[in-house]
Amino acid sequence: MTDEIVVRELRESDEPQVLDLLAASTGLADDEVRRRSFAWKHRDNPFGTSLGWVALAGEHLVGVCLFQRWEFLDEDAVVPAVRVSDAAADPSLGAGILDRLVAHACAQLTGDEARFAFGVAGDERLAACRQAGWEEVGRLPAVIRLRSARGALRTLRSRAAPERHPLPTDVGVPAAEVLADATAVHELLLNSTASAGLATRRDVPFLQWRYGPEWLHYRVLRYSERIQDGLLVFRLRQRGRARELVVEDLIAPTGAEEEVTEIATLALRATGADHAFAITRPGSFDAALAPPGLGPTLVWRDLIGGQASPALESWSLGTGDVEFG
């Protein structure tokens, strides 16, 4: 069966079959949600339209791999990259189809399109990633901040994976409402401390795309009435029996990082969440707990040859850079 598989670039006409295959792997049954999510991630991205490849058995689409374009800043240099965003294969054909698709895609990418590919992998996929030529950078630092002793008990008993769909809350305001003030947000970004190492190139259009869509349910709490004084982007979700406040992004003016971080504590109290969770950039949430094994594992693949994998300490990634959907 594998010899009969044909791999080619994604075409617009493939989208219905791609959405069906992704639905089978993600559990997103709602057609409208699937179409909206696909367009948001792969067509509306300010870094550019995603690159995609599919595997076909005759007329039947049996695998898909989509690479989302991404841009990093390394000091003042813009570094183009891609991330594995959506990948799925017909389960009856095994994981080999997916590995073949990803390998083919990486071979087709050029240095102009991307210097490297990156993503996160669960423990069950790490061996396959290594065999397919990916390097394991390390486990991204992640922390939790507890609200109360009672909440701590629920948190400790909730080792399950988080639910995909966010919980509703009236705390804060919709992210789109705050991010619509492009002048104030731009001023905040200009006055915030540049992240050391590889950091996502964030500007106003990126933030509006990443957190603005109403159906993603992102909320914002400001440090004061002035957006320029700092803000927290968050949403709520269920993790086992615990209610989790996900710190997606925290933007603070230089010198006010510690004060603005306390917005997360205010959000915990206001939402009644049991704990806050964050994949952290260096220097964030220093007073929080960092249980071993909490963060996802970052994987990396050279696309131009001759590059060494950047050390884990040289990456500056937050939750919003890593978790999507």
C-alpha positions, 0 to 999 in steps of 0.5 A: 500500500505504501508504494502506491502513495503519491505525495504532492503539494496541497491544492485548494481543491483538497481542502474538504478532504483535509478538513475531514482528515483533521477532524478525525484526528482532533475531534472537531466535529463542527464544520464551521469551527473547522473551516474558521480555524483552518482559514485563521491558521493557514490563510490569515497568518500575517507571516504568510500563507501556510505551506502544505503537502498531502499524501494520496492513495488514488483519489483518496487523501490519506495524509496531510502536513501543513507548515505555518510560516513563522518569523523570529527575531534574533537581536535585530535580524529577522529569521524565517522559520516554519512550524508543524501546525496541522498533520494527520494521516489515515489511522489504517495506514499507520504513522509511517505515512505522516513521517514520510510526508513531513520528511518530504515537506522538509526536503522541499523547503528552501532557505528563503522560505525557512531556515529551520522547522520547529514544533512541540512533541508529546513524549510518545512522538519523540522517538519517531521525531528523532528517527525522522531527523528532528533534534530534541531541543529540550522541555520548555519551561512551564510554571503554575501559580496556585490560587488557594490550598483548596485549588492546590488539591484539585490541581495536584489531582488533575494530571489529565491533558487540558480540554481543547475548548475554552470556558466562558468568563466575563473577567476582563474584556475581549482581546479584540477590543483592546488590540483595536487600539493599534497606536496604544498597543504599538507604543506598549510594544516599543517600550517593552524589553526586547526578549533575549535570543529567538523570540517571535516577531510580535507587532500589532497585526500579529497580536490582532491575528493571534488573539483577536478572533472572537471565537477563540475567546481570548480576554485581556486584563490591563494593568491600568486604564492605559494600555501602554502600562501593560496587559495580560492575554488569557483564557480559561480551560478545564484540566481534569477537575481543576479550572486553569487560567492560561497565561497566553501573553504578558506584555509589560513596559521595561522596568515594570515586568514584576508589577505587571506579572501580578495581573495574573494573580488578580485574574486568578482571584477574579475568575476563580481558577484553581491555578494559572499555567504559563509557558514562560519567557526568561524572567517571567513568573519567578515566584511560581511553581515549576513542576518537572515535566510540565512543559512540552518538548521543543523539537527542531530541524535544520532546513538549510544545512550546517546549522546547530540546534539552538540551545534551549536557553536561547529560545524565548517562547511563551504560551501563545507561541506554542499552543494554538487552536 
